């Protein structure tokens, strides 16, 4: 995987504005602009969640960029951050957009 760098302020604002609901910024402290992207997706069943996890996992393996996934009945929480950069990079934005496409297809 190529080196990932934090986005500059202008790019950060433009890229995070592209993210659809339910993506949000999660910060470690109030002074940080965002250390992670997090989304909680509602699900109709646990089986639906397992399908989503499998598809997101396949995407993660293909891109070599892996999210934190938490599956409970009725919801899947996905968190992206680039640990080596200590924050959000273009890898996280791209992965979040791909995850949104997966989740939209599951809900279609």
The first five atom37 places (N, CA, C, CB, O) and aatype in JSON, in Angstrom:
{
  "aatype": [20, 20, 20, 20, 20, 20, 20, 20, 20, 20, 20, 20, 20, 20, 20, 20, 20, 20, 20, 20, 20, 20, 20, 20, 20, 20, 20, 20, 20, 20, 20, 20, 20, 20, 20, 20, 20, 20, 20, 20, 20, 20, 20, 20, 20, 20, 20, 20, 20, 20, 20, 20, 20, 20, 20, 20, 20, 20, 20, 20, 20, 20, 20, 20, 20, 20, 20, 20, 20, 20, 20, 20, 20, 20, 20, 20, 20, 20, 20, 20, 20, 20, 20, 20, 20, 20, 20, 20, 20, 20, 20, 20, 20, 20, 20, 20, 20, 20, 20, 20, 20, 20, 20, 20, 20, 20, 20, 20],
  "atom_mask": [
    [1, 1, 1, 1, 1],
    [1, 1, 1, 1, 1],
    [1, 1, 1, 1, 1],
    [1, 1, 1, 1, 1],
    [1, 1, 1, 1, 1],
    [1, 1, 1, 1, 1],
    [1, 1, 1, 1, 1],
    [1, 1, 1, 1, 1],
    [1, 1, 1, 1, 1],
    [1, 1, 1, 1, 1],
    [1, 1, 1, 1, 1],
    [1, 1, 1, 1, 1],
    [1, 1, 1, 1, 1],
    [1, 1, 1, 1, 1],
    [1, 1, 1, 1, 1],
    [1, 1, 1, 1, 1],
    [1, 1, 1, 1, 1],
    [1, 1, 1, 1, 1],
    [1, 1, 1, 1, 1],
    [1, 1, 1, 1, 1],
    [1, 1, 1, 1, 1],
    [1, 1, 1, 1, 1],
    [1, 1, 1, 1, 1],
    [1, 1, 1, 1, 1],
    [1, 1, 1, 1, 1],
    [1, 1, 1, 1, 1],
    [1, 1, 1, 1, 1],
    [1, 1, 1, 1, 1],
    [1, 1, 1, 1, 1],
    [1, 1, 1, 1, 1],
    [1, 1, 1, 1, 1],
    [1, 1, 1, 1, 1],
    [1, 1, 1, 1, 1],
    [1, 1, 1, 1, 1],
    [1, 1, 1, 1, 1],
    [1, 1, 1, 1, 1],
    [1, 1, 1, 1, 1],
    [1, 1, 1, 1, 1],
    [1, 1, 1, 1, 1],
    [1, 1, 1, 1, 1],
    [1, 1, 1, 1, 1],
    [1, 1, 1, 1, 1],
    [1, 1, 1, 1, 1],
    [1, 1, 1, 1, 1],
    [1, 1, 1, 1, 1],
    [1, 1, 1, 1, 1],
    [1, 1, 1, 1, 1],
    [1, 1, 1, 1, 1],
    [1, 1, 1, 1, 1],
    [1, 1, 1, 1, 1],
    [1, 1, 1, 1, 1],
    [1, 1, 1, 1, 1],
    [1, 1, 1, 1, 1],
    [1, 1, 1, 1, 1],
    [1, 1, 1, 1, 1],
    [1, 1, 1, 1, 1],
    [1, 1, 1, 1, 1],
    [1, 1, 1, 1, 1],
    [1, 1, 1, 1, 1],
    [1, 1, 1, 1, 1],
    [1, 1, 1, 1, 1],
    [1, 1, 1, 1, 1],
    [1, 1, 1, 1, 1],
    [1, 1, 1, 1, 1],
    [1, 1, 1, 1, 1],
    [1, 1, 1, 1, 1],
    [1, 1, 1, 1, 1],
    [1, 1, 1, 1, 1],
    [1, 1, 1, 1, 1],
    [1, 1, 1, 1, 1],
    [1, 1, 1, 1, 1],
    [1, 1, 1, 1, 1],
    [1, 1, 1, 1, 1],
    [1, 1, 1, 1, 1],
    [1, 1, 1, 1, 1],
    [1, 1, 1, 1, 1],
    [1, 1, 1, 1, 1],
    [1, 1, 1, 1, 1],
    [1, 1, 1, 1, 1],
    [1, 1, 1, 1, 1],
    [1, 1, 1, 1, 1],
    [1, 1, 1, 1, 1],
    [1, 1, 1, 1, 1],
    [1, 1, 1, 1, 1],
    [1, 1, 1, 1, 1],
    [1, 1, 1, 1, 1],
    [1, 1, 1, 1, 1],
    [1, 1, 1, 1, 1],
    [1, 1, 1, 1, 1],
    [1, 1, 1, 1, 1],
    [1, 1, 1, 1, 1],
    [1, 1, 1, 1, 1],
    [1, 1, 1, 1, 1],
    [1, 1, 1, 1, 1],
    [1, 1, 1, 1, 1],
    [1, 1, 1, 1, 1],
    [1, 1, 1, 1, 1],
    [1, 1, 1, 1, 1],
    [1, 1, 1, 1, 1],
    [1, 1, 1, 1, 1],
    [1, 1, 1, 1, 1],
    [1, 1, 1, 1, 1],
    [1, 1, 1, 1, 1],
    [1, 1, 1, 1, 1],
    [1, 1, 1, 1, 1],
    [1, 1, 1, 1, 1],
    [1, 1, 1, 1, 1],
    [1, 1, 1, 1, 1]
  ],
  "atom_positions": [
    [[0.86, -1.17, 0.0], [0.0, 0.0, 0.0], [0.9, 1.23, 0.0], [-0.98, 0.0, 1.23], [1.86, 1.28, 0.77]],
    [[0.61, 2.23, -0.86], [1.42, 3.44, -0.88], [1.24, 4.23, 0.42], [1.04, 4.31, -2.08], [0.25, 4.08, 1.12]],
    [[2.24, 5.07, 0.71], [2.17, 5.89, 1.91], [0.94, 6.79, 1.86], [3.45, 6.74, 2.07], [0.6, 7.35, 0.82]],
    [[0.28, 6.91, 2.99], [-0.92, 7.74, 3.07], [-0.62, 8.95, 3.94], [-2.13, 6.93, 3.64], [0.02, 8.84, 4.98]],
    [[-1.1, 10.09, 3.5], [-0.85, 11.33, 4.21], [-2.17, 11.99, 4.57], [0.02, 12.28, 3.38], [-3.17, 11.86, 3.86]],
    [[-2.16, 12.71, 5.69], [-3.34, 13.47, 6.08], [-3.68, 14.48, 4.98], [-3.11, 14.19, 7.44], [-2.79, 15.01, 4.32]],
    [[-4.95, 14.73, 4.81], [-5.4, 15.69, 3.81], [-5.18, 17.11, 4.32], [-6.89, 15.46, 3.47], [-5.34, 17.37, 5.51]],
    [[-4.82, 18.03, 3.42], [-4.73, 19.43, 3.83], [-6.14, 19.93, 4.14], [-4.05, 20.3, 2.73], [-7.12, 19.28, 3.77]],
    [[-6.25, 21.07, 4.8], [-7.55, 21.56, 5.29], [-8.58, 21.73, 4.17], [-7.37, 22.89, 6.0], [-9.74, 21.36, 4.35]],
    [[-8.17, 22.27, 3.03], [-9.11, 22.5, 1.94], [-9.6, 21.16, 1.37], [-8.46, 23.36, 0.83], [-10.8, 20.97, 1.17]],
    [[-8.68, 20.26, 1.11], [-9.04, 18.95, 0.57], [-9.89, 18.18, 1.57], [-7.78, 18.15, 0.2], [-10.85, 17.51, 1.19]],
    [[-9.53, 18.27, 2.84], [-10.29, 17.6, 3.9], [-11.75, 18.06, 3.86], [-9.66, 17.88, 5.29], [-12.66, 17.23, 3.91]],
    [[-11.97, 19.35, 3.79], [-13.33, 19.9, 3.79], [-14.09, 19.44, 2.53], [-13.29, 21.45, 3.85], [-15.25, 19.04, 2.62]],
    [[-13.44, 19.51, 1.38], [-14.11, 19.1, 0.13], [-14.43, 17.61, 0.12], [-13.22, 19.44, -1.08], [-15.53, 17.21, -0.27]],
    [[-13.5, 16.79, 0.54], [-13.69, 15.34, 0.5], [-14.71, 14.85, 1.52], [-12.37, 14.64, 0.72], [-15.54, 14.0, 1.2]],
    [[-14.66, 15.36, 2.72], [-15.61, 14.91, 3.73], [-17.02, 15.39, 3.4], [-15.2, 15.4, 5.12], [-18.0, 14.75, 3.79]],
    [[-17.14, 16.5, 2.68], [-18.46, 16.99, 2.27], [-19.11, 16.05, 1.25], [-18.35, 18.41, 1.68], [-20.33, 16.06, 1.1]],
    [[-18.32, 15.25, 0.56], [-18.84, 14.29, -0.44], [-19.46, 13.06, 0.21], [-17.73, 13.86, -1.38], [-20.19, 12.32, -0.45]],
    [[-19.17, 12.83, 1.46], [-19.64, 11.61, 2.11], [-21.13, 11.68, 2.41], [-18.85, 11.36, 3.4], [-21.6, 12.66, 2.99]],
    [[-21.88, 10.66, 2.01], [-23.31, 10.66, 2.29], [-23.59, 10.29, 3.75], [-24.04, 9.67, 1.35], [-22.71, 9.8, 4.46]],
    [[-24.81, 10.53, 4.17], [-25.23, 10.06, 5.49], [-25.13, 8.54, 5.48], [-26.69, 10.55, 5.85], [-25.38, 7.93, 4.45]],
    [[-24.79, 7.94, 6.55], [-24.65, 8.43, 7.92], [-23.22, 8.71, 8.36], [-25.25, 7.45, 8.85], [-22.94, 8.7, 9.55]],
    [[-22.29, 8.97, 7.41], [-20.89, 9.2, 7.79], [-20.74, 10.45, 8.63], [-20.02, 9.3, 6.56], [-21.35, 11.48, 8.36]],
    [[-19.92, 10.33, 9.67], [-19.61, 11.45, 10.56], [-18.12, 11.43, 10.87], [-20.45, 11.37, 11.87], [-17.45, 10.42, 10.73]],
    [[-17.63, 12.58, 11.3], [-16.26, 12.67, 11.76], [-16.21, 12.35, 13.24], [-15.67, 14.09, 11.48], [-17.05, 12.8, 14.02]],
    [[-15.24, 11.57, 13.62], [-15.03, 11.25, 15.03], [-13.65, 11.75, 15.4], [-15.18, 9.7, 15.32], [-12.66, 11.38, 14.77]],
    [[-13.57, 12.58, 16.41], [-12.3, 13.16, 16.84], [-11.92, 12.65, 18.22], [-12.37, 14.69, 16.83], [-12.79, 12.42, 19.06]],
    [[-10.61, 12.49, 18.44], [-10.12, 12.08, 19.75], [-10.28, 13.2, 20.77], [-8.65, 11.66, 19.65], [-10.53, 12.95, 21.95]],
    [[-10.13, 14.43, 20.3], [-10.27, 15.58, 21.2], [-10.92, 16.72, 20.44], [-8.89, 16.01, 21.78], [-11.01, 16.68, 19.21]],
    [[-11.36, 17.71, 21.15], [-12.12, 18.8, 20.53], [-11.28, 19.64, 19.57], [-12.7, 19.7, 21.6], [-11.84, 20.34, 18.73]],
    [[-9.97, 19.59, 19.67], [-9.12, 20.39, 18.79], [-8.8, 19.71, 17.47], [-7.84, 20.73, 19.49], [-8.26, 20.35, 16.56]],
    [[-9.12, 18.44, 17.35], [-8.79, 17.7, 16.13], [-9.88, 17.89, 15.09], [-8.61, 16.21, 16.43], [-11.06, 17.96, 15.42]],
    [[-9.47, 17.98, 13.82], [-10.46, 18.15, 12.76], [-11.15, 16.84, 12.42], [-9.81, 18.73, 11.51], [-12.21, 16.84, 11.8]],
    [[-10.56, 15.74, 12.79], [-11.17, 14.44, 12.55], [-10.12, 13.36, 12.5], [-11.97, 14.45, 11.26], [-9.21, 13.41, 11.67]],
    [[-10.23, 12.4, 13.37], [-9.27, 11.32, 13.39], [-9.8, 10.05, 12.76], [-8.85, 11.04, 14.8], [-9.05, 9.11, 12.5]],
    [[-11.11, 10.02, 12.5], [-11.72, 8.83, 11.9], [-13.06, 9.2, 11.27], [-11.91, 7.73, 12.96], [-13.68, 10.21, 11.6]],
    [[-13.47, 8.34, 10.34], [-14.81, 8.42, 9.76], [-15.6, 7.27, 10.36], [-14.79, 8.35, 8.18], [-15.11, 6.14, 10.43]],
    [[-16.81, 7.54, 10.79], [-17.63, 6.5, 11.4], [-19.06, 6.59, 10.87], [-17.62, 6.61, 12.93], [-19.59, 7.68, 10.68]],
    [[-19.66, 5.43, 10.62], [-21.04, 5.38, 10.16], [-21.72, 4.19, 10.82], [-21.12, 5.28, 8.6], [-21.13, 3.12, 10.98]],
    [[-22.97, 4.39, 11.18], [-23.79, 3.31, 11.72], [-24.94, 3.09, 10.74], [-24.33, 3.64, 13.19], [-25.76, 3.98, 10.51]],
    [[-24.98, 1.89, 10.17], [-25.99, 1.53, 9.18], [-27.03, 0.64, 9.84], [-25.35, 0.83, 7.97], [-26.69, -0.33, 10.51]],
    [[-28.3, 0.96, 9.64], [-29.39, 0.12, 10.14], [-29.57, -1.07, 9.2], [-30.73, 0.93, 10.25], [-29.4, -0.96, 7.99]],
    [[-29.91, -2.22, 9.8], [-30.06, -3.45, 9.03], [-31.38, -4.12, 9.37], [-28.89, -4.41, 9.3], [-31.9, -3.98, 10.48]],
    [[-31.92, -4.86, 8.4], [-33.18, -5.58, 8.6], [-33.0, -6.88, 9.36], [-33.83, -5.86, 7.28], [-33.93, -7.36, 9.99]],
    [[-31.8, -7.45, 9.3], [-31.57, -8.74, 9.95], [-30.08, -8.91, 10.23], [-32.11, -9.91, 9.08], [-29.24, -8.19, 9.69]],
    [[-29.77, -9.88, 11.06], [-28.38, -10.2, 11.34], [-27.72, -10.79, 10.09], [-28.28, -11.19, 12.52], [-26.56, -10.49, 9.8]],
    [[-28.46, -11.61, 9.36], [-27.93, -12.2, 8.13], [-27.55, -11.12, 7.12], [-28.97, -13.16, 7.51], [-26.55, -11.24, 6.42]],
    [[-28.35, -10.08, 7.05], [-28.05, -8.95, 6.18], [-26.72, -8.3, 6.61], [-29.21, -7.9, 6.21], [-25.89, -7.93, 5.77]],
    [[-26.53, -8.2, 7.9], [-25.29, -7.64, 8.44], [-24.08, -8.5, 8.11], [-25.39, -7.48, 9.93], [-23.01, -7.98, 7.78]],
    [[-24.25, -9.82, 8.19], [-23.15, -10.72, 7.84], [-22.78, -10.58, 6.37], [-23.54, -12.16, 8.16], [-21.6, -10.64, 6.02]],
    [[-23.76, -10.41, 5.52], [-23.51, -10.2, 4.11], [-22.73, -8.9, 3.9], [-24.83, -10.16, 3.32], [-21.78, -8.86, 3.11]],
    [[-23.13, -7.86, 4.59], [-22.44, -6.56, 4.48], [-21.0, -6.69, 4.94], [-23.18, -5.49, 5.3], [-20.09, -6.18, 4.29]],
    [[-20.79, -7.36, 6.06], [-19.43, -7.54, 6.58], [-18.57, -8.29, 5.58], [-19.46, -8.29, 7.93], [-17.42, -7.92, 5.36]],
    [[-19.11, -9.32, 4.96], [-18.35, -10.09, 3.96], [-17.97, -9.22, 2.76], [-19.17, -11.3, 3.49], [-16.85, -9.3, 2.27]],
    [[-18.91, -8.41, 2.3], [-18.64, -7.56, 1.13], [-17.65, -6.45, 1.47], [-19.94, -6.95, 0.6], [-16.75, -6.15, 0.69]],
    [[-17.81, -5.84, 2.63], [-16.87, -4.79, 3.07], [-15.5, -5.41, 3.29], [-17.38, -4.09, 4.37], [-14.48, -4.79, 2.97]],
    [[-15.47, -6.62, 3.84], [-14.21, -7.31, 4.04], [-13.48, -7.6, 2.74], [-14.44, -8.6, 4.79], [-12.26, -7.45, 2.66]],
    [[-14.23, -8.01, 1.71], [-13.63, -8.26, 0.4], [-13.06, -6.97, -0.19], [-14.67, -8.87, -0.56], [-11.98, -6.97, -0.78]],
    [[-13.8, -5.88, -0.03], [-13.33, -4.56, -0.49], [-12.05, -4.19, 0.27], [-14.42, -3.47, -0.28], [-11.1, -3.69, -0.33]],
    [[-12.03, -4.42, 1.56], [-10.87, -4.08, 2.39], [-9.63, -4.87, 1.97], [-11.18, -4.35, 3.87], [-8.53, -4.32, 1.89]],
    [[-9.82, -6.16, 1.69], [-8.7, -6.98, 1.25], [-8.17, -6.5, -0.09], [-9.12, -8.46, 1.16], [-6.96, -6.43, -0.31]],
    [[-9.08, -6.17, -1.0], [-8.67, -5.72, -2.33], [-7.89, -4.41, -2.28], [-9.9, -5.55, -3.22], [-6.96, -4.22, -3.06]],
    [[-8.26, -3.52, -1.38], [-7.61, -2.22, -1.29], [-6.5, -2.18, -0.23], [-8.63, -1.15, -0.99], [-5.77, -1.2, -0.14]],
    [[-6.38, -3.25, 0.56], [-5.42, -3.32, 1.65], [-5.61, -2.17, 2.65], [-3.98, -3.31, 1.1], [-4.65, -1.58, 3.15]],
    [[-6.87, -1.88, 2.91], [-7.21, -0.82, 3.87], [-8.44, -1.31, 4.65], [-7.5, 0.58, 3.16], [-9.54, -1.39, 4.1]],
    [[-8.24, -1.64, 5.91], [-9.23, -2.39, 6.68], [-9.92, -1.54, 7.73], [-8.58, -3.57, 7.33], [-9.25, -0.86, 8.51]],
    [[-11.25, -1.57, 7.77], [-12.0, -0.81, 8.77], [-12.16, -1.59, 10.07], [-13.37, -0.42, 8.22], [-11.9, -2.79, 10.14]],
    [[-12.59, -0.89, 11.06], [-13.08, -1.52, 12.29], [-14.58, -1.73, 12.07], [-12.79, -0.63, 13.59], [-15.3, -0.79, 11.75]],
    [[-15.05, -2.97, 12.25], [-16.45, -3.31, 12.03], [-17.05, -3.82, 13.32], [-16.6, -4.36, 10.9], [-16.46, -4.66, 14.0]],
    [[-18.24, -3.32, 13.67], [-18.97, -3.8, 14.83], [-20.37, -4.14, 14.38], [-18.98, -2.75, 15.98], [-21.14, -3.27, 13.97]],
    [[-20.71, -5.43, 14.45], [-22.02, -5.91, 14.03], [-22.83, -6.35, 15.24], [-21.88, -7.07, 13.02], [-22.39, -7.17, 16.04]],
    [[-24.0, -5.79, 15.36], [-24.98, -6.22, 16.35], [-26.3, -6.38, 15.6], [-25.12, -5.18, 17.55], [-26.44, -5.89, 14.48]],
    [[-27.26, -7.08, 16.22], [-28.54, -7.24, 15.52], [-29.11, -5.86, 15.22], [-29.54, -8.09, 16.37], [-29.29, -5.05, 16.13]],
    [[-29.4, -5.61, 13.95], [-30.04, -4.37, 13.53], [-29.11, -3.24, 13.15], [-30.9, -3.91, 14.6], [-29.58, -2.2, 12.68]],
    [[-27.79, -3.43, 13.33], [-26.89, -2.32, 13.0], [-25.46, -2.8, 12.75], [-26.91, -1.28, 14.11], [-24.98, -3.75, 13.37]],
    [[-24.8, -2.1, 11.83], [-23.39, -2.31, 11.55], [-22.71, -0.95, 11.66], [-23.15, -2.96, 10.13], [-23.11, 0.0, 11.0]],
    [[-21.68, -0.88, 12.5], [-20.9, 0.35, 12.63], [-19.56, 0.12, 11.93], [-20.69, 0.75, 14.14], [-18.89, -0.88, 12.16]],
    [[-19.19, 1.08, 11.07], [-17.96, 1.01, 10.3], [-17.12, 2.23, 10.64], [-18.24, 0.92, 8.76], [-17.62, 3.35, 10.64]],
    [[-15.84, 2.0, 10.94], [-14.93, 3.09, 11.3], [-13.67, 2.97, 10.46], [-14.58, 3.05, 12.83], [-13.02, 1.92, 10.44]],
    [[-13.33, 4.05, 9.76], [-12.11, 4.11, 8.96], [-11.18, 5.17, 9.53], [-12.43, 4.4, 7.48], [-11.61, 6.27, 9.88]],
    [[-9.91, 4.83, 9.61], [-8.84, 5.76, 9.96], [-7.55, 5.16, 9.45], [-8.78, 6.04, 11.52], [-7.4, 3.94, 9.4]],
    [[-6.63, 6.01, 9.08], [-5.32, 5.52, 8.66], [-4.39, 5.68, 9.85], [-4.78, 6.3, 7.4], [-3.94, 6.78, 10.17]],
    [[-4.1, 4.57, 10.49], [-3.33, 4.6, 11.74], [-1.93, 5.17, 11.54], [-3.22, 3.21, 12.33], [-1.43, 5.9, 12.39]],
    [[-1.3, 4.85, 10.41], [0.06, 5.34, 10.17], [0.11, 6.85, 10.01], [0.65, 4.67, 8.93], [1.15, 7.47, 10.23]],
    [[-1.01, 7.47, 9.62], [-1.09, 8.92, 9.46], [-1.77, 9.58, 10.65], [-1.83, 9.28, 8.17], [-1.8, 10.81, 10.75]],
    [[-2.31, 8.78, 11.56], [-3.02, 9.28, 12.75], [-4.2, 10.17, 12.36], [-2.05, 10.06, 13.65], [-4.4, 11.23, 12.95]],
    [[-4.97, 9.72, 11.39], [-6.14, 10.5, 11.0], [-6.73, 10.02, 9.69], [-5.79, 11.96, 10.9], [-6.54, 8.87, 9.28]],
    [[-7.44, 10.92, 9.04], [-8.17, 10.62, 7.82], [-7.31, 10.96, 6.6], [-9.51, 11.38, 7.78], [-6.75, 12.05, 6.49]],
    [[-7.25, 10.0, 5.68], [-6.52, 10.19, 4.43], [-7.46, 9.9, 3.26], [-5.25, 9.27, 4.37], [-8.62, 9.54, 3.44]],
    [[-6.93, 10.07, 2.06], [-7.72, 9.77, 0.86], [-8.15, 8.3, 0.84], [-6.91, 10.1, -0.41], [-9.2, 7.98, 0.28]],
    [[-7.36, 7.42, 1.43], [-7.74, 6.0, 1.51], [-9.04, 5.82, 2.28], [-6.62, 5.18, 2.19], [-9.89, 5.01, 1.89]],
    [[-9.21, 6.57, 3.36], [-10.42, 6.47, 4.17], [-11.63, 7.01, 3.43], [-10.24, 7.23, 5.49], [-12.71, 6.42, 3.5]],
    [[-11.46, 8.11, 2.74], [-12.57, 8.69, 1.97], [-13.03, 7.69, 0.9], [-12.15, 10.04, 1.3], [-14.23, 7.43, 0.76]],
    [[-12.07, 7.14, 0.16], [-12.41, 6.19, -0.91], [-13.1, 4.95, -0.33], [-11.15, 5.77, -1.69], [-14.08, 4.47, -0.9]],
    [[-12.59, 4.44, 0.77], [-13.18, 3.25, 1.38], [-14.58, 3.54, 1.91], [-12.29, 2.74, 2.52], [-15.47, 2.69, 1.78]],
    [[-14.79, 4.7, 2.48], [-16.12, 5.06, 2.99], [-17.12, 5.17, 1.84], [-16.06, 6.39, 3.77], [-18.26, 4.72, 1.97]],
    [[-16.71, 5.76, 0.73], [-17.6, 5.86, -0.43], [-17.95, 4.47, -0.98], [-16.96, 6.72, -1.52], [-19.09, 4.22, -1.36]],
    [[-16.96, 3.58, -1.03], [-17.22, 2.22, -1.5], [-18.15, 1.48, -0.54], [-15.9, 1.44, -1.66], [-19.03, 0.74, -0.97]],
    [[-17.96, 1.7, 0.75], [-18.82, 1.07, 1.75], [-20.25, 1.57, 1.6], [-18.3, 1.36, 3.18], [-21.2, 0.79, 1.72]],
    [[-20.43, 2.84, 1.34], [-21.77, 3.39, 1.13], [-22.45, 2.74, -0.07], [-21.7, 4.91, 0.93], [-23.65, 2.47, -0.04]],
    [[-21.69, 2.48, -1.13], [-22.25, 1.8, -2.29], [-22.67, 0.38, -1.95], [-21.23, 1.79, -3.44], [-23.73, -0.08, -2.38]],
    [[-21.86, -0.32, -1.18], [-22.22, -1.67, -0.75], [-23.5, -1.65, 0.06], [-21.08, -2.3, 0.08], [-24.4, -2.46, -0.17]],
    [[-23.59, -0.73, 1.0], [-24.76, -0.67, 1.88], [-26.01, -0.25, 1.1], [-24.5, 0.31, 3.03], [-27.11, -0.73, 1.4]],
    [[-25.86, 0.62, 0.12], [-27.0, 1.03, -0.71], [-27.53, -0.18, -1.5], [-26.6, 2.18, -1.67], [-28.74, -0.35, -1.64]],
    [[-26.62, -1.0, -2.01], [-27.03, -2.18, -2.76], [-27.74, -3.19, -1.86], [-25.82, -2.84, -3.44], [-28.69, -3.85, -2.28]],
    [[-27.29, -3.31, -0.64], [-27.92, -4.23, 0.31], [-29.34, -3.77, 0.65], [-27.07, -4.33, 1.6], [-30.23, -4.59, 0.85]],
    [[-29.53, -2.46, 0.71], [-30.84, -1.91, 1.06], [-31.75, -1.74, -0.16], [-30.68, -0.58, 1.76], [-32.92, -1.36, -0.01]],
    [[-31.23, -2.0, -1.36], [-32.02, -1.8, -2.58], [-33.1, -2.84, -2.71], [-31.14, -1.82, -3.81], [-33.87, -2.82, -3.68]]
  ]
}
